[in-house]
Amino acid sequence: VDKAPLYLRYKQSGRAAFELAEGIRAGQIDPRSVRGLIRRSVRPELASSTALSKLLKTAAASDPLELPFVAGLIQHRYAEGDAEGGRQLLQQVVARLQALIANGHCTRDRAARPLGALGSQLLAPVPGGKAPQDIDTAKWLLQTSLDLDPTPPVQYFLARVLAAEGGANLLTAVQLCKDVVRQQPENGAALDLLEQLSKTITPAAGGDGHAEL
């Protein structure tokens, strides 16, 4: 914690980031005490910083289920153009969660939340840049989250992905949106998406379901 002001003051040099990473690795600093710093650190001017990468890796390794660490590292990977590195990290998180569920150390609904959040993050812009647009990975994470515990936010994000892909996925997107609206009639985003989909799907494609929509 005593390194935090140093890091904020000298973060461009990276020296404090290295010191923080070493402190976490040595068990002298609780990684949770620097979560806010890590969130604010994934910036365009630091995207290729070796020091930032070390800090994020060390923090994420300290607890792979700490969403801010993992999310920060994923953003860093995509900002560097290392999408494959981001995918590998996500696969490790999923494997860890599934092992915890199998061992009875984590409930399905608790595991679903971070996976849904990570999947939705891949649809959001990286700091100072455009969205990673790793649609396949986002869809895989969201679907994995839904398989564990269907929740309206994840259903909505998956519906967005499927709607963007179009084609045969449109009807599935409609069904997901309908499920969200049934559970959360006040969900304006889902209602808007449902309205857009209703204009996209032709009566022939939707059959009787189109009239219901």
VEXFIDO-626697 format. One record per atom (N, C-alpha, C, O, CB): x, y, z. Coordinates in steps of 0.2 Angstrom, whole numbers, padded with zeros to 4 digits, always signed. Each point is the difference from the previous one (the first is absolute). Glycine has a CB too. Layout:
N
XYZ
...
This chain:
213
+0004-0006+0000
-0004+0006+0000
+0004+0006+0000
-0002+0005-0003
-0007-0011+0009
+0015+0006-0003
+0004+0006+0001
+0004+0002-0007
+0002+0005-0001
+0000-0008+0013
-0003-0002-0017
+0003+0001-0006
-0005+0004-0005
+0002+0002-0005
+0005-0013+0006
-0013+0011+0001
-0005+0003-0004
+0001+0007-0002
+0000+0001-0006
-0008-0009+0011
+0009+0013-0001
+0002+0006-0002
+0006+0001-0004
+0000+0004-0005
-0005+0000+0015
+0010-0008-0009
+0006+0000-0004
-0002-0002-0007
+0002+0003-0005
+0005-0006+0015
-0011-0002-0011
-0002-0003-0006
-0004+0006-0004
+0001+0001-0006
-0001-0013+0010
-0005+0015-0001
-0004+0005-0003
+0005+0006-0002
-0002+0003-0006
-0008-0006+0013
+0015+0004-0004
+0004+0006-0002
+0005-0002-0005
+0001+0004-0004
-0002+0000+0015
+0003-0010-0011
+0006-0002-0005
-0003-0006-0005
+0005-0003-0002
+0004+0007+0011
-0015-0004-0010
-0002-0006-0004
+0002+0000-0007
+0001-0005-0003
-0011+0005+0010
+0012+0006-0010
+0003+0000-0006
+0006-0003-0001
+0002-0003-0005
-0008+0014+0003
+0010-0011+0008
+0007-0003-0001
+0000-0007+0001
+0004-0004-0002
+0000+0014+0007
-0010-0013-0002
+0000-0007+0001
+0003-0002+0006
-0001-0006+0002
+0000+0005-0014
+0006+0005+0016
+0003-0003+0005
-0004-0002+0006
+0001-0006+0003
+0008+0014-0006
-0014-0004+0004
-0005-0002+0006
-0004-0006-0002
-0001-0004+0005
+0001+0016-0001
-0001-0013-0010
-0004-0006-0002
+0004-0006+0001
-0003-0005+0003
-0003+0011-0011
+0012-0006+0007
+0005-0006+0001
+0000-0001+0007
-0001-0006+0003
+0008+0009-0013
-0007+0002+0014
+0001-0001+0008
-0007-0003+0002
+0000-0004+0005
+0008+0014-0004
-0013-0007-0003
-0007-0003+0002
+0000-0008-0002
-0002-0004+0004
-0004+0016-0005
+0008-0013-0005
+0000-0007-0002
+0004-0005+0004
-0002-0005+0002
+0000+0009-0013
+0008-0001+0013
+0004-0004+0004
-0002-0001+0007
+0000-0005+0003
+0009+0009-0010
-0013+0001+0010
-0003+0000+0006
-0005-0005+0001
-0001-0004+0005
+0004+0016-0004
-0007-0012-0007
-0006-0005+0000
+0003-0007+0000
-0002-0005+0003
-0005+0013-0009
+0012-0009+0001
+0003-0007-0001
+0003-0002+0007
+0000-0006+0001
+0003+0008-0013
+0000+0002+0016
+0004-0002+0006
-0005+0000+0006
+0002-0002+0005
+0008+0007-0009
-0017-0004+0003
-0005+0000+0005
+0000+0006+0005
-0003-0001+0005
+0004-0011-0006
+0003+0017-0001
+0000+0006+0004
-0005+0005-0001
-0002+0004+0004
+0014-0006-0003
-0016+0001-0007
-0005+0005-0001
-0006-0004-0002
+0000-0005-0004
+0008+0014+0000
-0014-0007+0007
-0006-0004-0002
-0002+0003-0007
-0002+0006-0001
-0002-0007+0014
+0003-0004-0018
-0002+0003-0007
-0006+0003+0000
-0001+0005-0004
+0007-0014+0000
-0011+0008+0009
-0006+0003+0000
+0000+0007+0001
-0004+0004-0001
-0001-0014+0005
+0011+0012+0000
+0001+0007+0001
+0001+0005-0006
+0000+0006+0001
+0004-0010+0011
-0002+0001-0017
+0002+0003-0006
-0005-0001-0006
+0002+0002-0006
+0010-0002+0010
-0018-0002-0003
-0005-0001-0005
-0001+0006-0004
-0001+0000-0006
-0004-0009+0013
+0004+0015-0003
-0002+0006-0003
+0005+0002-0004
-0001+0003-0006
-0006+0000+0016
+0014-0004-0008
+0005+0003-0004
+0001-0004-0007
+0001+0003-0005
+0005+0000+0016
-0008-0010-0010
+0001-0004-0006
-0006+0002-0005
+0001+0000-0006
+0004-0009+0013
-0011+0011-0005
-0005+0002-0004
+0002+0006-0004
-0001+0001-0006
-0008-0006+0014
+0012+0010-0004
+0002+0006-0003
+0006+0000-0005
+0002+0005-0003
-0007+0000+0013
+0009-0011-0009
+0006+0000-0003
+0000-0002-0007
+0005+0001-0004
+0000-0004+0015
-0011-0001-0013
+0000-0002-0007
-0002+0005-0005
-0005+0001-0002
+0002-0012+0006
+0008+0015-0006
-0001+0006-0004
+0004+0000-0006
+0005-0004+0000
-0007+0011+0010
+0000-0004-0015
+0004+0000-0007
+0007+0001+0001
+0004-0004-0003
-0014+0007-0003
+0012+0002+0010
+0007+0002+0000
+0004-0006+0004
+0007+0000-0001
-0010+0012+0000
+0000-0016+0004
+0003-0005+0004
-0001-0007-0003
+0002-0005+0003
-0003+0012+0007
-0002-0007-0015
-0002-0007-0003
+0005-0005-0001
+0000-0006+0001
-0009+0012-0006
+0015-0003+0003
+0006-0004-0002
+0005+0000+0006
+0006-0003-0001
-0008+0005-0011
+0000+0000+0018
+0005+0001+0005
+0001-0007+0003
-0004-0004+0002
+0000+0015+0001
+0011-0013-0003
+0002-0006+0003
-0002+0000+0008
-0002-0005+0003
+0011+0004-0012
-0008+0006+0012
-0001+0001+0007
-0008-0001+0002
-0002-0004+0004
+0012+0012-0003
-0014-0005-0005
-0007-0002+0001
-0002-0007-0002
-0004-0003+0004
+0001+0015-0007
+0006-0015-0002
-0002-0007-0001
+0002-0004+0006
-0003-0005+0001
+0005+0007-0014
+0004-0001+0015
+0003-0004+0006
-0005+0001+0006
-0002-0005+0004
+0014+0006-0008
-0014+0005+0005
-0005+0001+0006
-0007-0003-0001
-0002-0004+0004
+0008+0015-0002
-0008-0011-0008
-0007-0003-0002
+0001-0008+0001
-0004-0003+0003
+0001+0013-0011
+0009-0013+0005
+0001-0007+0000
+0000-0002+0008
-0003-0005+0002
+0009+0005-0014
-0002+0003+0016
+0001-0002+0007
-0006+0001+0004
-0002-0005+0003
+0013+0009-0004
-0015+0001-0001
-0007+0001+0004
-0004-0006-0002
-0004-0003+0004
+0005+0016-0003
-0002-0014-0008
-0005-0005-0002
+0002-0007+0002
-0004-0004+0002
+0002+0011-0012
+0009-0008+0011
+0002-0007+0002
-0001-0001+0008
-0001-0005+0002
+0010+0005-0011
-0009+0006+0012
-0002-0001+0007
-0007-0002+0002
-0001-0004+0005
+0009+0013-0003
-0012-0008-0007
-0007-0003+0001
-0004+0001-0007
-0002+0005-0001
+0002-0002+0014
+0000-0008-0017
-0002+0000-0006
-0008+0002+0000
-0003+0001-0006
+0011-0010+0002
-0011+0008+0009
-0007+0002+0001
-0002+0007+0002
-0006+0002+0000
+0004-0014+0002
+0008+0016-0001
-0001+0007+0001
-0002+0004-0007
+0005+0001-0003
+0003-0002+0014
-0014+0002-0012
-0002+0003-0006
+0004+0006-0002
+0002+0000-0006
-0013-0005+0008
+0012+0010+0002
+0004+0006-0002
+0007-0002-0003
+0002+0003-0005
-0008+0004+0013
+0009-0012-0005
+0007-0001-0002
-0001-0004-0007
+0004+0002-0005
+0000-0003+0017
-0008-0004-0013
-0001-0003-0006
-0002+0004-0006
+0002+0000-0005
-0005-0010+0012
-0002+0015-0005
-0003+0004-0005
+0006+0005-0002
+0000+0002-0006
-0012-0003+0011
+0016+0004+0000
+0005+0004-0002
+0005-0003-0005
+0002+0003-0005
-0004+0003+0016
+0004-0012-0009
+0005-0004-0004
-0003-0001-0007
+0004+0000-0005
+0001-0005+0015
-0011+0003-0011
-0003-0001-0006
+0000+0006-0004
+0001+0000-0006
-0009-0009+0011
+0006+0015-0002
+0000+0006-0004
+0007+0002-0002
+0001+0002-0006
-0011+0002+0013
+0015-0006-0003
+0007+0002-0002
+0002-0005-0006
+0003+0003-0005
-0001+0000+0017
-0004-0009-0012
+0001-0005-0005
-0002+0003-0007
+0003+0000-0005
-0003-0010+0013
-0007+0012-0008
-0003+0002-0006
+0003+0007-0002
+0000+0001-0006
-0011-0007+0009
+0013+0010+0002
+0003+0007-0002
+0006-0001-0004
+0002+0004-0004
-0008+0001+0014
+0010-0011-0008
+0006-0001-0003
-0001-0004-0006
+0005-0001-0004
+0000+0001+0015
-0011-0002-0013
-0001-0004-0006
+0001-0007+0001
+0000-0004-0005
+0003+0013-0001
-0002-0011+0012
+0001-0007+0002
-0007-0004+0002
-0001-0002+0006
+0013+0005-0002
-0016-0004-0009
-0007-0003+0001
+0001-0007+0003
-0004-0002+0004
-0001+0010-0013
+0010-0011+0006
+0001-0007+0002
+0001-0001+0007
-0002-0004+0004
+0006+0001-0016
+0001+0008+0015
+0001+0000+0007
-0006+0001+0004
+0000-0003+0005
+0012+0007-0008
-0016+0000+0001
-0006+0001+0003
-0005-0006+0001
-0003-0001+0005
+0004+0013-0009
-0001-0015-0002
-0004-0006+0000
+0002-0006+0004
-0003-0003+0004
+0000+0006-0016
+0010-0003+0012
+0003-0006+0005
-0001+0002+0007
-0002-0005+0004
+0010+0003-0013
-0008+0008+0011
-0002+0002+0007
-0007-0002+0001
-0001-0002+0006
+0010+0011-0006
-0013-0007-0004
-0007-0001+0001
-0002-0008+0001
-0004-0002+0004
+0001+0013-0011
+0007-0015+0003
-0001-0007+0000
+0002-0003+0007
-0003-0004+0003
+0005+0004-0016
+0004+0003+0015
+0002-0002+0007
-0005+0002+0006
-0001-0004+0004
+0013+0006-0009
-0015+0004+0004
-0005+0002+0005
-0006-0005+0000
-0002-0002+0005
+0006+0014-0006
-0006-0014-0005
-0006-0004-0001
+0002-0007+0003
-0004-0003+0004
+0000+0009-0014
+0010-0009+0009
+0002-0006+0002
+0000+0000+0008
-0002-0005+0003
+0009+0003-0014
-0004+0008+0014
+0001+0000+0007
-0007+0000+0003
-0001-0003+0005
+0011+0010-0006
-0015-0003-0002
-0007+0000+0003
-0003-0007+0000
-0003-0002+0004
+0002+0014-0008
+0002-0015-0002
-0004-0007-0001
+0003-0005+0005
-0003-0004+0003
+0001+0007-0015
+0009-0002+0014
+0003-0004+0005
-0003+0001+0007
-0001-0004+0004
+0012+0003-0011
-0012+0008+0008
-0002+0002+0007
-0008-0003+0000
-0002-0002+0006
+0010+0012-0006
-0012-0010-0005
-0006-0002+0000
+0000-0008+0002
-0004-0002+0004
+0000+0011-0012
+0008-0012+0004
+0000-0008+0001
+0002-0002+0007
-0002-0005+0002
+0005+0005-0015
+0001+0004+0016
+0003-0001+0007
-0005+0002+0005
+0002-0001+0006
+0010+0002-0010
-0017+0003+0002
-0005+0002+0005
+0002+0007+0003
-0003+0001+0006
+0000-0013-0004
+0008+0015-0004
+0003+0006+0003
-0003+0006-0003
+0001+0006+0003
+0009-0012-0001
-0014+0006-0007
-0004+0005-0003
-0006-0002-0003
-0001-0005-0003
+0012+0011+0000
-0016-0002+0004
-0007-0001-0003
+0000+0002-0007
+0004+0004-0003
-0010-0003+0014
+0001-0004-0015
+0000+0001-0007
-0002+0008-0001
+0002+0003-0005
-0006-0015+0003
-0001+0014+0006
-0002+0007-0002
+0006+0005+0002
+0000+0005-0003
-0012-0008+0006
+0016+0001+0002
+0005+0005+0002
+0006+0000-0006
+0003+0005-0001
-0005-0007+0013
+0003-0004-0015
+0005-0001-0005
-0003+0004-0007
+0004+0002-0004
+0000-0013+0009
-0010+0011-0005
-0003+0003-0007
+0001+0007+0000
+0001+0003-0006
-0010-0012+0006
+0009+0013+0006
+0000+0007-0001
+0006+0003-0003
+0000+0004-0004
-0007-0004+0014
+0013-0003-0007
+0006+0003-0004
+0001-0002-0007
+0003+0004-0004
+0003-0004+0015
-0008-0006-0013
+0000-0002-0007
-0004+0005-0004
+0002+0002-0005
+0000-0014+0008
-0008+0013-0001
-0004+0005-0003
+0003+0007-0001
-0001+0003-0005
-0009-0010+0009
+0013+0009+0002
+0003+0007+0000
+0006+0000-0005
+0000+0005-0004
-0004-0003+0016
+0008-0007-0012
+0005+0000-0005
-0002-0001-0007
+0003+0004-0004
+0004-0009+0013
-0012+0002-0010
-0003-0001-0007
-0002+0007-0003
+0001+0002-0005
-0004-0014+0007
-0001+0015+0003
-0003+0007-0002
+0006+0005-0001
-0001+0005-0004
-0010-0008+0010
+0016+0002-0002
+0006+0005-0001
+0003+0000-0007
+0002+0005-0002
+0000-0006+0014
-0002-0005-0015
+0003-0001-0007
-0004+0004-0005
+0002+0001-0006
+0003-0012+0010
-0011+0013-0002
-0004+0004-0005
+0000+0007+0002
-0003+0004-0004
-0005-0013+0003
+0012+0011+0006
+0001+0007+0002
+0006+0003-0003
+0005-0004-0001
-0012+0002+0011
+0008+0009-0011
+0006+0002-0003
+0006+0000+0006
-0002+0000+0006
-0005+0008-0014
+0013-0009+0005
+0005+0000+0005
+0002+0007+0001
-0002+0004-0004
+0007-0015+0000
-0002+0013+0009
+0001+0007+0002
+0004+0004-0006
+0006-0002-0002
-0006-0001+0014
-0003+0008-0015
+0003+0004-0005
+0000-0004-0007
+0004+0003-0004
+0003+0002+0013
-0010-0010-0009
+0000-0004-0007
-0007-0003-0001
-0005+0002+0003
+0017-0004-0002
-0012-0001-0007
-0007-0004-0002
-0001-0006+0004
+0005-0003+0003
-0004+0009-0014
-0006-0009+0010
-0002-0006+0003
+0005-0006-0003
+0001+0000-0006
-0013+0004+0009
+0014-0009+0002
+0004-0005-0003
-0004-0004-0006
+0004-0003-0004
+0002+0002+0016
-0012+0001-0011
-0004-0004-0005
+0002-0007-0001
+0000-0003-0005
-0002+0013-0001
+0003-0013+0012
+0002-0007+0000
-0007-0004+0001
-0001-0002+0006
+0013+0004-0001
-0016-0002-0010
-0007-0002+0001
+0000-0007+0002
-0004-0002+0004
+0000+0010-0013
+0008-0012+0006
-0001-0008+0001
+0002-0001+0007
-0004-0004+0003
+0007+0001-0015
+0002+0006+0015
+0002-0001+0007
-0006+0003+0005
-0001-0004+0005
+0014+0004-0008
-0015+0006+0001
-0006+0002+0004
-0006-0004+0000
-0003-0001+0005
+0007+0012-0008
-0005-0014-0003
-0006-0004+0000
+0001-0007+0004
-0004-0002+0003
+0001+0007-0014
+0009-0007+0011
+0002-0006+0003
-0001+0001+0008
-0003-0004+0004
+0011+0000-0013
-0005+0009+0011
-0001+0002+0007
-0007+0001+0003
-0002-0003+0005
+0014+0008-0006
-0016-0001-0003
-0007+0001+0002
-0004-0006+0000
-0004-0001+0004
+0005+0012-0009
+0001-0016+0000
-0004-0006+0000
+0002-0004+0005
-0004-0004+0003
+0003+0004-0015
+0007+0000+0014
+0003-0004+0006
-0004+0002+0006
-0002-0004+0005
+0013+0002-0010
-0011+0009+0006
-0003+0003+0006
-0008-0002+0000
-0002-0002+0005
+0010+0011-0005
-0011-0009-0006
-0007-0002+0000
-0001-0007+0002
-0005-0002+0003
+0003+0011-0012
+0006-0013+0007
+0000-0007+0001
+0000-0002+0008
-0003-0004+0002
+0008+0002-0013
-0001+0007+0014
+0001-0001+0007
-0006+0003+0004
-0003-0003+0005
+0015+0003-0006
-0015+0006-0001
-0005+0003+0003
-0003+0006-0004
+0003+0005-0001
+0002-0008+0012
-0011+0001-0014
-0003+0005-0005
-0002+0007+0004
-0004-0001+0005
+0000-0008-0012
+0007+0014+0006
-0001+0007+0003
-0002+0005-0006
+0003+0000-0005
+0004-0003+0015
-0011+0007-0008
-0003+0005-0006
+0006+0004-0003
+0000+0001-0006
-0010+0000+0012
+0015+0002-0002
+0005+0004-0003
+0004-0004-0005
+0002+0002-0006
-0001+0004+0016
+0001-0013-0008
+0004-0004-0005
-0005-0002-0006
+0003+0000-0006
+0004-0004+0016
-0013+0003-0009
-0005-0002-0005
+0000+0006-0005
+0000-0001-0006
-0007-0006+0013
+0007+0013-0005
+0000+0006-0004
+0006+0001-0004
+0000+0001-0006
-0007+0005+0014
+0013-0007-0005
+0006+0001-0003
+0001-0005-0006
+0002+0001-0005
+0003+0004+0015
-0007-0011-0008
+0000-0006-0005
-0004+0002-0006
+0001-0001-0006
+0002-0008+0015
-0009+0012-0008
-0005+0002-0005
+0003+0005-0004
-0001+0000-0006
-0009-0003+0013
+0014+0008-0004
+0003+0005-0004
+0005-0003-0005
+0000+0002-0006
-0001+0006+0015
+0005-0013-0007
+0005-0003-0004
-0004-0004-0006
+0002+0001-0006
+0006-0002+0016
-0013-0003-0008
-0003-0004-0005
-0004+0005-0005
+0000-0002-0006
-0001-0007+0014
-0001+0014-0006
-0004+0005-0004
+0005+0003-0005
-0001+0001-0006
-0007+0002+0015
+0014-0001-0007
+0005+0002-0004
+0003-0005-0005
+0001+0002-0006
+0002+0006+0015
-0003-0014-0008
+0002-0005-0005
-0006-0001-0005
+0002-0002-0006
+0005-0004+0015
-0013+0007-0007
-0006-0001-0005
-0001-0007-0002
+0002-0005+0004
+0001+0016-0008
-0006-0012-0001
-0002-0006-0003
-0004-0004+0005
-0005+0002+0002
+0016-0002-0008
-0009-0007+0006
-0004-0005+0004
+0000+0002+0008
-0005-0002+0003
+0007-0007-0012
+0002+0013+0011
+0001+0002+0007
-0005+0005+0002
-0001+0001+0006
+0013-0003-0007
-0016+0005-0004
-0004+0006+0002
-0006-0003+0004
-0002+0003+0005
+0005+0003-0015
-0006-0012+0009
-0005-0003+0004
+0002-0001+0007
-0004+0001+0004
-0001-0006-0015
+0011+0002+0011
+0003-0001+0007
+0000+0006+0004
-0001+0000+0006
+0007-0010-0010
-0003+0015+0001
+0000+0007+0003
-0006+0003+0002
-0001+0002+0006
+0011+0000-0013
-0015-0003+0003
-0007+0002+0002
-0003-0004+0006
-0002+0003+0005
+0000-0001-0017
+0004-0009+0012
-0003-0004+0006
+0004+0003+0007
-0003+0000+0005
+0001-0010-0013
+0008+0011+0007
+0004+0002+0006
-0003+0007+0002
-0001+0001+0006
+0012-0007-0010
-0012+0011+0000
-0003+0006+0002
-0007-0001+0003
-0001+0004+0005
+0008+0002-0015
-0011-0010+0007
-0006-0001+0003
+0000-0003+0007
-0004+0002+0005
+0000-0004-0016
+0009-0002+0012
+0001-0003+0007
+0002+0006+0005
-0002+0000+0006
+0005-0011-0011
+0001+0015+0002
+0003+0006+0005
-0006+0004+0001
-0001+0002+0006
+0012-0002-0011
-0015+0002+0000
-0006+0005+0001
-0005-0003+0005
-0003+0003+0004
+0005+0001-0015
-0003-0011+0011
-0005-0003+0004
+0003+0000+0007
-0004+0001+0005
+0000-0009-0014
+0010+0008+0010
+0003+0000+0007
+0001+0008+0003
-0001+0001+0005
+0006-0012-0007
-0004+0015-0003
+0002+0007+0001
-0004+0004-0005
+0003+0003-0005
+0008-0005+0010
-0018+0003-0004
-0004+0004-0005
+0003+0007+0000
-0002+0004-0005
-0008-0011+0008
+0014+0010+0002
+0002+0007-0001
+0007+0000-0003
+0003+0006-0001
-0010-0003+0011
+0009-0008-0013
+0007+0000-0003
+0000+0003-0007
-0002-0003-0005
+0005-0007+0011
-0002+0017-0006
+0000+0004-0006
+0004-0003-0006
-0002+0000-0005
-0001+0010+0012
+0009-0012-0005
+0005-0002-0005
-0003-0006-0004
+0001-0001-0006
+0009+0006+0013
-0012-0010-0003
-0003-0006-0003
-0006+0001-0004
-0001-0003-0005
+0005-0003+0015
-0008+0011-0008
-0006+0002-0003
+0002+0003-0007
-0003-0001-0005
-0004+0003+0016
+0012+0002-0011
+0002+0004-0006
+0003-0006-0005
-0002+0001-0006
+0004+0010+0013
+0002-0015-0004
+0002-0005-0005
-0005-0005-0003
+0000-0002-0005
+0011+0002+0012
-0016-0001-0003
-0006-0004-0002
-0003+0003-0005
-0003-0003-0005
+0002-0002+0016
+0000+0012-0011
-0004+0004-0005
+0004+0000-0006
-0002-0001-0006
-0003+0008+0015
+0012-0007-0009
+0004+0000-0006
+0000-0006-0003
-0001-0001-0006
+0009+0009+0011
-0008-0014-0001
-0001-0006-0003
-0006-0002-0004
-0001-0003-0005
+0009-0001+0014
-0014+0007-0006
-0006-0001-0003
-0001+0003-0007
-0004-0002-0004
-0001+0002+0016
+0009+0005-0013
+0000+0004-0006
+0005-0004-0005
-0001+0001-0006
-0001+0010+0011
+0007-0015-0002
+0004-0004-0005
-0002-0006-0002
+0001-0002-0006
+0008+0007+0012
-0013-0009-0002
-0002-0006-0001
-0007+0000-0005
-0004+0004+0002
+0009-0009+0009
-0005+0002-0016
-0005+0000-0005
-0006-0005+0003
+0002-0005+0003
+0006+0008-0013
-0014-0002+0008
-0005-0005+0002
+0001-0007-0002
-0001-0005+0003
-0007+0014-0003
+0011-0010-0006
+0002-0006-0003
+0005-0004+0005
+0000-0006+0001
-0003+0010-0013
+0008+0000+0014
+0005-0003+0004
-0002-0002+0007
+0002-0005+0003
+0006+0012-0010
-0012-0002+0009
-0003-0001+0007
-0006-0005+0001
-0001-0002+0005
+0006+0013-0003
-0008-0012-0007
-0006-0004+0000
-0005+0003+0005
-0001+0006+0000
+0007-0016-0003
-0010+0006+0007
-0005+0002+0005
+0003+0004+0005
-0003+0005+0003
-0003-0015-0005
+0013+0009+0004
+0003+0004+0005
+0001+0007-0002
+0000+0004+0005
+0006-0014-0002
-0006+0012-0009
+0000+0007-0002
-0006+0004+0002
+0001+0005+0002
+0006-0009-0012
-0012+0001+0009
-0007+0003+0002
+0000+0001+0008
-0002+0006+0002
-0004-0011-0012
+0009+0000+0013
+0000+0001+0008
+0005+0006+0002
-0002+0004+0004
-0001-0016-0003
+0009+0012-0005
+0005+0005+0001
-0003+0007-0001
+0003+0005+0001
+0006-0013-0004
